[in-house]
Amino acid sequence: GEIVSLKEIQDKLKANEAIISYNFLHYQNVFIPYIKLIEKNKIKIIRVKEMDNDDFVAETFLSKSLNKALKDNNVKLFKKESHILYKNYFEPIENELSKNITHLEIISDAEFSDLPFEVLLFKDSKSNDFRKLPYLAHKYNFSYSLSSSITKLNNKRKRKISDRMAVFSPTFDEKKLSQLDISRKRAKTISEYYKATFFDGKHANIKSFKTGLENNKILSVFSH
């Protein structure tokens, strides 16, 4: 595959854009999170606290618990866990962000692939109204790249007509699985950016997937 250099990535960034990449190094029974920050004129790598296996499981559970708190409208639990995740995984990099940064592209390891950074709380709040909480979305615009292949696509804004793309965001009603709004929004954003054919909900079925395989060079599926 094509190798994209950091210089090439920096060259395509605007002055108000940054890429934040989360990676976990696993060595024996120790997990070491690293955060890479890429701006147009700056690159930083920040090492977050080391964790043993039990702590790592607890930290990754926070992300799943946060989404459940949102779904259940449990504002008190949401506020607690959202701010913990902010303090542990966003505040260290925010302190390094240039003042003019307004748009962040998040690239995350599987452990945090379902973490909605835009709803992390950057400070404590006494309010129990979801509408009045201090979300990171008030400070930054977020986009997400879920794999290195999507990142490479970002460096190819002019694509050949033959490189057709289809994006699928299915709902599995028969299995009683609720559709994740965050996943759907990411799928829709990517489909709009690349002018891809978007199959949503019940339209993202086996028949349309087979048609997608025949008519497109690139398929992207956002599921559970």
BAROVEX-820912 format. One record per residue (C-alpha): residue number from 1; residue in one letter; x, y, z. Coordinates in steps of 0.2 Angstrom, whole numbers, plus 2048, in hexadecimal, padded with zeros to 3 digits. Layout:
<rs>
{seq NUM	type a	u X	v Y	w Z}
...
</rs>
This chain:
<rs>
{seq 1	type g	u 800	v 800	w 800}
{seq 2	type e	u 805	v 812	w 7FF}
{seq 3	type i	u 80F	v 819	w 80D}
{seq 4	type v	u 80A	v 82B	w 812}
{seq 5	type s	u 818	v 835	w 81A}
{seq 6	type l	u 814	v 841	w 829}
{seq 7	type k	u 81A	v 84F	w 81F}
{seq 8	type e	u 80D	v 84B	w 812}
{seq 9	type i	u 800	v 84B	w 81F}
{seq 10	type q	u 805	v 85B	w 827}
{seq 11	type d	u 805	v 863	w 816}
{seq 12	type k	u 7F3	v 85F	w 813}
{seq 13	type l	u 7EE	v 866	w 824}
{seq 14	type k	u 7E7	v 877	w 826}
{seq 15	type a	u 7ED	v 883	w 833}
{seq 16	type n	u 7DE	v 87F	w 83E}
{seq 17	type e	u 7DE	v 86C	w 83C}
{seq 18	type a	u 7E7	v 85F	w 846}
{seq 19	type i	u 7E7	v 84C	w 846}
{seq 20	type i	u 7E7	v 842	w 857}
{seq 21	type s	u 7EC	v 830	w 857}
{seq 22	type y	u 7E9	v 824	w 866}
{seq 23	type n	u 7F4	v 814	w 867}
{seq 24	type f	u 7F6	v 807	w 874}
{seq 25	type l	u 807	v 7FE	w 877}
{seq 26	type h	u 805	v 7EE	w 87F}
{seq 27	type y	u 815	v 7E7	w 887}
{seq 28	type q	u 813	v 7D7	w 892}
{seq 29	type n	u 806	v 7DD	w 89F}
{seq 30	type v	u 808	v 7EF	w 89C}
{seq 31	type f	u 7FD	v 7FB	w 891}
{seq 32	type i	u 805	v 80B	w 88C}
{seq 33	type p	u 7FA	v 818	w 883}
{seq 34	type y	u 802	v 824	w 877}
{seq 35	type i	u 7FA	v 833	w 86F}
{seq 36	type k	u 801	v 83A	w 85F}
{seq 37	type l	u 7FD	v 84C	w 85A}
{seq 38	type i	u 7FF	v 852	w 848}
{seq 39	type e	u 7FD	v 864	w 844}
{seq 40	type k	u 803	v 86E	w 834}
{seq 41	type n	u 813	v 873	w 83D}
{seq 42	type k	u 814	v 868	w 84C}
{seq 43	type i	u 815	v 856	w 851}
{seq 44	type k	u 814	v 850	w 863}
{seq 45	type i	u 813	v 83E	w 86A}
{seq 46	type i	u 80D	v 83D	w 87C}
{seq 47	type r	u 80E	v 82E	w 887}
{seq 48	type v	u 800	v 82C	w 893}
{seq 49	type k	u 800	v 822	w 8A4}
{seq 50	type e	u 805	v 810	w 8A3}
{seq 51	type m	u 7F7	v 803	w 8A8}
{seq 52	type d	u 7F7	v 7F1	w 8AD}
{seq 53	type n	u 7EA	v 7E6	w 8A5}
{seq 54	type d	u 7DD	v 7E9	w 8B2}
{seq 55	type d	u 7DE	v 7FB	w 8B1}
{seq 56	type f	u 7DE	v 7FA	w 89E}
{seq 57	type v	u 7CE	v 7F0	w 89E}
{seq 58	type a	u 7C6	v 7FD	w 8AA}
{seq 59	type e	u 7CB	v 80C	w 89F}
{seq 60	type t	u 7C4	v 804	w 88F}
{seq 61	type f	u 7B4	v 800	w 898}
{seq 62	type l	u 7B2	v 812	w 89C}
{seq 63	type s	u 7B0	v 815	w 88A}
{seq 64	type k	u 7A2	v 808	w 888}
{seq 65	type s	u 79A	v 80E	w 898}
{seq 66	type l	u 79A	v 820	w 892}
{seq 67	type n	u 790	v 81B	w 883}
{seq 68	type k	u 784	v 811	w 88D}
{seq 69	type a	u 781	v 820	w 899}
{seq 70	type l	u 77D	v 82B	w 88A}
{seq 71	type k	u 771	v 81E	w 883}
{seq 72	type d	u 769	v 81C	w 895}
{seq 73	type n	u 768	v 82F	w 898}
{seq 74	type n	u 772	v 82C	w 8A8}
{seq 75	type v	u 779	v 83E	w 8A9}
{seq 76	type k	u 782	v 83C	w 8BA}
{seq 77	type l	u 78C	v 82C	w 8B4}
{seq 78	type f	u 78F	v 834	w 8A3}
{seq 79	type k	u 797	v 844	w 8AB}
{seq 80	type k	u 7A2	v 83A	w 8B6}
{seq 81	type e	u 7A9	v 82E	w 8A9}
{seq 82	type s	u 7AA	v 83B	w 89B}
{seq 83	type h	u 7B5	v 847	w 8A5}
{seq 84	type i	u 7C0	v 838	w 8AB}
{seq 85	type l	u 7C3	v 834	w 899}
{seq 86	type y	u 7C6	v 846	w 894}
{seq 87	type k	u 7D3	v 848	w 8A2}
{seq 88	type n	u 7DC	v 837	w 89E}
{seq 89	type y	u 7DC	v 838	w 88B}
{seq 90	type f	u 7D8	v 849	w 884}
{seq 91	type e	u 7DF	v 856	w 890}
{seq 92	type p	u 7F1	v 850	w 88E}
{seq 93	type i	u 7F0	v 854	w 87C}
{seq 94	type e	u 7E5	v 863	w 87D}
{seq 95	type n	u 7F3	v 86B	w 887}
{seq 96	type e	u 7FE	v 869	w 877}
{seq 97	type l	u 7F2	v 86F	w 86B}
{seq 98	type s	u 7F5	v 880	w 862}
{seq 99	type k	u 7E9	v 88E	w 866}
{seq 100	type n	u 7E2	v 88F	w 854}
{seq 101	type i	u 7DD	v 87C	w 853}
{seq 102	type t	u 7CA	v 87A	w 851}
{seq 103	type h	u 7C9	v 86A	w 847}
{seq 104	type l	u 7CF	v 859	w 84D}
{seq 105	type e	u 7D0	v 849	w 844}
{seq 106	type i	u 7D0	v 83A	w 850}
{seq 107	type i	u 7D9	v 82A	w 84C}
{seq 108	type s	u 7D6	v 81D	w 859}
{seq 109	type d	u 7DB	v 80B	w 85E}
{seq 110	type a	u 7CE	v 7FE	w 85F}
{seq 111	type e	u 7CD	v 801	w 872}
{seq 112	type f	u 7C5	v 813	w 870}
{seq 113	type s	u 7BE	v 811	w 85F}
{seq 114	type d	u 7AC	v 814	w 866}
{seq 115	type l	u 7B1	v 823	w 871}
{seq 116	type p	u 7A8	v 833	w 86C}
{seq 117	type f	u 7B5	v 840	w 870}
{seq 118	type e	u 7A9	v 84E	w 86B}
{seq 119	type v	u 79F	v 84A	w 87B}
{seq 120	type l	u 7AD	v 849	w 887}
{seq 121	type l	u 7AB	v 857	w 895}
{seq 122	type f	u 7BA	v 863	w 896}
{seq 123	type k	u 7B5	v 869	w 8A8}
{seq 124	type d	u 7AA	v 864	w 8B6}
{seq 125	type s	u 798	v 86A	w 8B5}
{seq 126	type k	u 78A	v 86B	w 8C2}
{seq 127	type s	u 77C	v 86A	w 8B4}
{seq 128	type n	u 773	v 85A	w 8B2}
{seq 129	type d	u 76C	v 860	w 8A1}
{seq 130	type f	u 775	v 857	w 893}
{seq 131	type r	u 772	v 867	w 888}
{seq 132	type k	u 77C	v 872	w 894}
{seq 133	type l	u 78C	v 868	w 897}
{seq 134	type p	u 79D	v 86E	w 892}
{seq 135	type y	u 7A0	v 862	w 883}
{seq 136	type l	u 7B1	v 862	w 879}
{seq 137	type a	u 7A5	v 865	w 86A}
{seq 138	type h	u 7A3	v 877	w 870}
{seq 139	type k	u 7B6	v 879	w 86D}
{seq 140	type y	u 7BA	v 86E	w 85E}
{seq 141	type n	u 7B3	v 866	w 84F}
{seq 142	type f	u 7B7	v 853	w 84E}
{seq 143	type s	u 7B9	v 847	w 840}
{seq 144	type y	u 7BE	v 835	w 841}
{seq 145	type s	u 7C9	v 829	w 837}
{seq 146	type l	u 7C6	v 817	w 83D}
{seq 147	type s	u 7D4	v 80F	w 833}
{seq 148	type s	u 7E5	v 813	w 82A}
{seq 149	type s	u 7DC	v 810	w 81A}
{seq 150	type i	u 7D0	v 81E	w 81D}
{seq 151	type t	u 7DF	v 829	w 822}
{seq 152	type k	u 7E7	v 825	w 811}
{seq 153	type l	u 7D7	v 82A	w 808}
{seq 154	type n	u 7D8	v 83B	w 811}
{seq 155	type n	u 7E8	v 83E	w 807}
{seq 156	type k	u 7E0	v 83A	w 7F6}
{seq 157	type r	u 7D3	v 848	w 7F4}
{seq 158	type k	u 7D4	v 846	w 7E1}
{seq 159	type r	u 7CE	v 834	w 7DE}
{seq 160	type k	u 7CC	v 82B	w 7CE}
{seq 161	type i	u 7BA	v 828	w 7C8}
{seq 162	type s	u 7BD	v 815	w 7C9}
{seq 163	type d	u 7C0	v 817	w 7DB}
{seq 164	type r	u 7AE	v 816	w 7E0}
{seq 165	type m	u 7A9	v 814	w 7F2}
{seq 166	type a	u 79A	v 80E	w 7FC}
{seq 167	type v	u 797	v 810	w 80F}
{seq 168	type f	u 78C	v 805	w 819}
{seq 169	type s	u 784	v 809	w 82A}
{seq 170	type p	u 778	v 7FA	w 82D}
{seq 171	type t	u 76B	v 7F8	w 83B}
{seq 172	type f	u 768	v 7E6	w 842}
{seq 173	type d	u 756	v 7E7	w 848}
{seq 174	type e	u 754	v 7D4	w 848}
{seq 175	type k	u 762	v 7D3	w 854}
{seq 176	type k	u 75B	v 7E1	w 85F}
{seq 177	type l	u 76B	v 7EB	w 85E}
{seq 178	type s	u 769	v 7FD	w 85E}
{seq 179	type q	u 771	v 808	w 851}
{seq 180	type l	u 780	v 812	w 858}
{seq 181	type d	u 77C	v 824	w 853}
{seq 182	type i	u 78F	v 829	w 854}
{seq 183	type s	u 794	v 81B	w 848}
{seq 184	type r	u 786	v 820	w 83C}
{seq 185	type k	u 78C	v 832	w 83C}
{seq 186	type r	u 79E	v 82D	w 838}
{seq 187	type a	u 798	v 822	w 82A}
{seq 188	type k	u 78D	v 831	w 823}
{seq 189	type t	u 79B	v 83D	w 825}
{seq 190	type i	u 7A8	v 832	w 81B}
{seq 191	type s	u 79B	v 82E	w 80E}
{seq 192	type e	u 798	v 841	w 80B}
{seq 193	type y	u 7AA	v 845	w 80B}
{seq 194	type y	u 7AE	v 838	w 7FE}
{seq 195	type k	u 79E	v 83A	w 7F4}
{seq 196	type a	u 79B	v 827	w 7F8}
{seq 197	type t	u 78B	v 81E	w 7F6}
{seq 198	type f	u 783	v 81D	w 808}
{seq 199	type f	u 778	v 80E	w 80D}
{seq 200	type d	u 770	v 811	w 81E}
{seq 201	type g	u 765	v 807	w 82A}
{seq 202	type k	u 75B	v 7FA	w 821}
{seq 203	type h	u 762	v 7FF	w 810}
{seq 204	type a	u 773	v 7F9	w 815}
{seq 205	type n	u 76D	v 7E7	w 812}
{seq 206	type i	u 775	v 7D7	w 80A}
{seq 207	type k	u 76E	v 7DC	w 7F9}
{seq 208	type s	u 775	v 7ED	w 7F9}
{seq 209	type f	u 786	v 7E7	w 800}
{seq 210	type k	u 787	v 7DB	w 7F1}
{seq 211	type t	u 783	v 7E9	w 7E5}
{seq 212	type g	u 791	v 7F3	w 7EE}
{seq 213	type l	u 79E	v 7E6	w 7EB}
{seq 214	type e	u 79A	v 7E6	w 7D9}
{seq 215	type n	u 799	v 7F8	w 7D6}
{seq 216	type n	u 7A6	v 800	w 7E2}
{seq 217	type k	u 7B9	v 7FE	w 7E5}
{seq 218	type i	u 7B8	v 803	w 7F7}
{seq 219	type l	u 7AB	v 7FD	w 804}
{seq 220	type s	u 7AA	v 804	w 816}
{seq 221	type v	u 79F	v 7FC	w 823}
{seq 222	type f	u 79A	v 805	w 833}
{seq 223	type s	u 792	v 7F8	w 83F}
{seq 224	type h	u 793	v 7F1	w 850}
</rs>
